[in-house]
Amino acid sequence: MTFQQPELDTSPKVSDEIRKTTCYMCACRCGINVHMKTDENGEKQVAYIEGNRDHPVNKGVLCAKGSAGIMQVNAPSRLRAPLKRVGPRGSGEFEEISWDEALDIAVGWLKPIRETNPEKLAFFTGRDQSQSFTGFWAQNFGTPNFAAHGGFCSVNMAAGGIYTMGGAFWEFGQPDWDHTKLFMLFGVAEDHDSNPIKMGIGKIKARGARVIGVNPIRSGYNAVADDWVGITPGTDGLFILALVHVLMKAGKIDLDYLSRYTNAPVLVDASDGPNKGLFLRDADGKPLVKDRNTGELTAFDKPGVRPDLSATHEVDGVTHRPVFHMMADRYLADEYAPEAVADRCGISAKRIRTIAAEIARVAFDEAFELDQEWTDFRGEKHAKMIGRPVSFHSMRGVSAHANGFQTCRALHVLQILLGTVEVPGGFRFKPPYPKPPEAHPKPHGKVTCNGPLDGPHLGFVHGPEDLMLKDDGSPIRIDKAFTWENPMSSHGLMHMVISNAHAGNPYKIDTLFMYMANMSWNSSMNTRGVIDMLTDKDESGEYKIPKIIYSDAYSSEMVAYADLILPDTTYLERHDCISLLDRPICEADAAADAIRWPVIEPDRDVRGFQSTLVHLANRLGMPGFVNEDGSAKYQDYADYIVNHERKPGVGPLAGFRGTDGSKAGRGEVNPDQLDRYIENGGFFVSHIPDEASYYKPWNMAYQNWAVEMGLCDAPTPYLFQLYSEPLRKFQLAAEGHGERQPPEHLRARIKETLDPMPIWYDTDQTGNEGFTVNALTQRPMAMYHSWGTQNAWLRQLHGRNPLYVPTKLMREKGLSDGDWAKVSSPHGSITVPVMEMAALNENTVWTWNAIGKRKGAWALEHDAPEATKGFLLNHLIHELLPPKGDGLRWANSDPVTGQAAWFDLKVKIEKAAAPADLAESQPELPPIKSPVGTGPKDLTWKVGK
Amino acid sequence: MTELPQLTDRKLGLVIDLDTCVGCHACVISCKGWNTENYGAPLSDQDAYGANPSGTFLNRVHSFEVQPDAGAAQLIHFPKSCLHCEDAPCVTVCPTGASYKRAEDGIVLVNEDACIGCGLCAWACPYGARELDQAAGVMKKCTLCVDRIYNENLPEEDRVPSCVRTCPAGARHFGDLGDDTSEVSKLVAERGGMDLMPEMGTKPVNKYLPPRPKDELASDIDVLAPFLKPVAEEPKGFMGWLDKALDKLPGGAK
């Protein structure tokens, strides 16, 4: 019998319309095609989401989160209307109110603060992609207390990069995927960033290039790495400096590059006194080098100069030596030999040498040339661009340690020594980077009642004079950023805000205003403690943090702890700009920015948070937002995006400027700008000329292009800072020089940790006796940087988070898969399910972060596995280190930047119960009442017929 | 019992690169999105926000740890969907003719109008590649996006399965494995592409490219050692080397 195939329509209509916008399922900002279909009511609904092939970030691909966006815009956890707390804080009891009432309440709280003491407002945004706007709002409000989440995320990486070479990884730059032949990842879990790294790894693997993954956990990118280095957490810096040792010793460093483009030849003052360790400078303040051609002392940038890495300079019997001499002294020493570091790093000396040798082989034996002329900042013409095809990428794994800043510096110094930064095959900056620290603002904190702050909150300090200290030496900022405790805290310290506000140290605040920051759950260290702080009352029965305003799109754990909720929209219902003023989406070959626009209208009484800020600013009559007659400059965020100018001709969006939309970068306001972006697929790209594509910090074609684009106002070529003078200035203060002096208890630590050349030190182990196992978290790729772990599709991938325990520890502790284990740290204990994992550092346990949920949150049912078996390691991590007996409590943060040291956690683990003997992970927190209820039981989602 | 075609004109299928798959599940969710909205009944989810969420997926990624005889354990991500077998037992077992293999391209499909949800095909499939949708009561499986690959409403470059279009690492390839000259056939030849469980005799069309050998750098130490020969044993000697090396740079010799 012959089978008759059924008739099949293989060309069905795909959709009625495609609307192109920018994804926000994570921080990657891919372009998406949102396919719309008309439903039975004639309304266009989201039917299917795919990547936008034309988009510079993702070029058509899309990750699991992006495709699951449809389950985010229909999520039952979406907040529906402004909420006013009616029960005690933490109860989750709210009543829905109108926007007018909500804004009246907020203005009623904020107006007196602005008039009498703006520092009483602490405004911190979490997952914020509009920091140039939220910062502008906070600045015009006048509070010094603003930051986003960088302080608890990866400020070490950002600051370490900017202070060293004017940019870091991810948003600052990327490997040269098309030319690199050896790609080395340090501490990159499954995140930061998302699709571009996967695309890049795919590309280089297709070419047969080698990937080396350095990570205690062999999952994700490390699982596909050709070679896996299961390093002991917190020792990356030591490993990197051992590579530096071996490479220097073998002369496998790029001397030509070092002499031309770095401060390796710059002479360092050796005379005792307040200038010791600072650069010798000429009358114009330019660092001095010896010219190898003439032997003369010369400004580093003089045309024709050949900066000498070797020559010293003698004055009055004092020999001033170049930075390179000091580096040789330090890194050629035996303390950095592979044999000396192997045990601590958990990597054999032989392996360290093999990796160093492979780096040397690829960097120098596989060097290549591109036939591309270019002209450097000294006016010298180069016929070719020299490729050194070794590239690195690194993120939170090395960053979130109390030695993370110096480790990040060490990694940058390694790639600079090899001459692989901004050359073909190496690491490449993305506009607006490269940008040296001097080109960034310094922090500002001068408060004027009813007036704006004197400048942007966050920035880069260059010495003690830039710290944010009051006349009495106390911190200006509630988070104690830019103080002697953490002088270079360029992103603020969001993780310290609630504990400092609760303690009234450095001062009490009146209102805590937060956006998309789940501080009563996975975004805080010491979750239970933070919950108590948020609900704690003083003797008079008032909350110690008197008022809390919170904005979120979803019913997160934090909602219950606020007094007023300003509900945000989902990402498909709003305007946004991913701006060059902020965290742009550029590629190494192009400047690019993008928008979001409402591809659907909200079906709830919610507003984009940034529009709510505009409305608040208008009601408060804030400068920057209202005209002299008090009328509003902007009606909403979209109006601001188009019409705001940060300086003449430069606004939030670089594309389609000028009255006819023909100008890029600089140009008059174009009222049709958003429409032009929508026509162009939601983004704008301006390509960098070929001769400007590499050597950007020193390449005049790039520098001139950057000025034309409005990225900077004048060419700013600079040297890479192997030796960091700002760090040395803090050391000098700690040695007793200068008027601004650190408190006595911090002198020794500043001298040790703010070393101008990268060092490695073990993090403070006080109180860790008996706690010997490293404990880490990472987020799964399908949930990295996601505000959507409750997503109906994604939670089927990662609805559970066992503690992964290495084989050896499983055997030692008599554990089997599914057993309950008690995991303790000096701060607390949790009881959680375990699972064996072999591809793991043998003294490290880990789990997926932010899977665990509080009962009642995120519209999940109380028996959801996230709420019963899920857990947070946060309960084991305190924002302060254990007491040392010196009467002080030291922050669990990097002493340079204040970055939260999440990954310094040490635990012990013991069997608690067999699988059937315990129902739920411990601690078990009581449920919170949901303001949105729970979701539908079953989903059969189909928009079209 | 349903007959298989004697011969198919083409053998369309997937080639999945296990060396490159990072286990991100992009393919899983893109597939879920496309196939919920397109071919047949939507892929439903039961207890979507509750204790045992369980939905229909046509493609899932499993992760396996591998412990080699020597060296560190490895983690392999293994995406799995219907392999569109030449001798597809799911088709021959179907009592209604709902399961069939297309003569023109070899795609195995379920005609949902004829499916009675008996589940025999899922039982017969040795790969566990079929799932009975609990809401619709019909058998769901990978269609190789038959409603994309010929779809004239899509730009030509998009006429590939949704999982292939979305894969960020480029680990998924689509083409005619019956044509030795196709890109996918060449990939299979170059990289030693493998059948999944060939002993089952199903002759799967989809192929897997095995992971390349890992952690081999250490064995190259003899080759690599010369790259690390110290320029000098003593720090003083290093400075001597430095001076000479600087003179050797372009424009360097005085």
Interface residues (C-beta under 8 A of the other chain):
Chain A: M1 T2 F3 Q5 P6 L8 D9 T10 S11 P12 K13 V14 H35 K37 A47 Y48 I49 E50 G51 R53 N58 G60 V61 L62 C63 A64 K65 G66 S67 A68 I70 P76 E190 S194 N195 K198 M199 I201 G202 K203 K205 A206 R210 I212 R218 S219 G220 Y221 A223 V224 A225 D226 D227 W228 G230 V246 L247 M248 K249 A250 G251 K252 L255 D256 S259 R292 N293 R306 D308 L309 S310 F324 H325 A328 D329 L332 K350 R351 R353 T354 I355 A356 A357 E358 A360 R361 F364 D365 M781 A782 Q790 A792 W793 L794 R795 Q796 L797 G799 T807 M837 A838 A839 L840 A859 L860 E861 D863 A864 P865 T868 T934 G935 P936 K937 D938 L939 T940 W941 K942 V943 G944
Chain B: T2 E3 P5 D19 T20 C21 V22 G23 C24 H25 A26 V28 I29 S30 K32 G33 W34 T36 E37 N38 A41 P42 S44 D45 Q46 D47 A48 Y49 G50 A51 P53 S54 G55 F57 S63 E65 Q67 A72 A73 Q74 L75 I76 H77 G97 Y100 R102 A103 L109 N111 D113 A114 Q134 A135 A136 V146 D147 I149 Y150 N151 E152 N153 L154 E157 D158 S162 R165 T166 C167 P168 A169 G170 A171 P211 R212 K214 D215 E216 L217 A218 D220 I221 L224 A225 F227 L228 K229 P230 V231 P235 F238 M239 W241 L242 D243 A245 L246 L249 P250 G251 G252 K254
